[in-house]
């Protein structure tokens, strides 16, 4: 499945996606961002989310990062 399709799947059914899948996709698209500040910020956010043990809290934190997926798709 292409990265674009995976992102659209997440955007269409965020509640049905596991946080680990979301973070994996975010990690893949993060490498394509040109701003080191953005990459460093997302790297830190991903690490903090991965350190959480509660899936509900992970999902809340992932939801805050959904605009990065939209941002990526706009560049396609």
N, C-alpha and C positions, 0 to 999 in steps of 0.2 A: 504494500500500500504506500502510495507516495506521501511525502511529508505534507503537501497541500491538503490531501484528502484526510489525513490524520488530524490536522489542525481544524478543518471544517467539522469533522466528527466531534471533536472536543467542544467547539463553539456551539454546535447544535444540540449536544447532549452532555453538558458539563457534569450534571449530577450523576450520570451513569459511568463516568470515567474515574478510575482509581487515581489518587494523587501521584503515585509513582509513575504512571503513564504520562500524566500531565507534565511532571518535572522532567521526564526523559525527553519529551518533545520540546519543551522550553530550552533544555540544554542543547539540543540540536540546532534550533534556530538562533540561539544566542551567539553562536560562533560566526554568524553572518552579519551581525550588527557591527557597524563601523566605529562606534564610540566605545573607547576603553572604559569610560566611566559607567556606561550602561552595562557593559559586560561584567565589570567588577561588582556593580550593584546586584545584578541578577545572580551572580555566583554566590554572593553572600546570602541572598534571600533563599536560594535553593538549599544551601547548607543548613540554614536555620530551620527551614521547613522539614528537611530530612531528619533533623535532630528531634523533631516532635514525635511523640508516641501515639497521640490521639488522632485517628483518621479524620474525625469531624473538624478538628482544629486545622489539620493539614489542608483540608478542602477549603476552609475559610480563607486561609492564607493564599492558596493557589488562585482562588477566585479574584483576588486583588491583582493578580498578574495577567489576567485574561487580555487586557489591552495590548500586551506585547504580541500576542498571537494575531490580533487584528492588524497591528502595525506591520507585522511580517507579511501578511496576506496582501496588504495594500501595495507592497513593494513588488509583487509578482506581476 
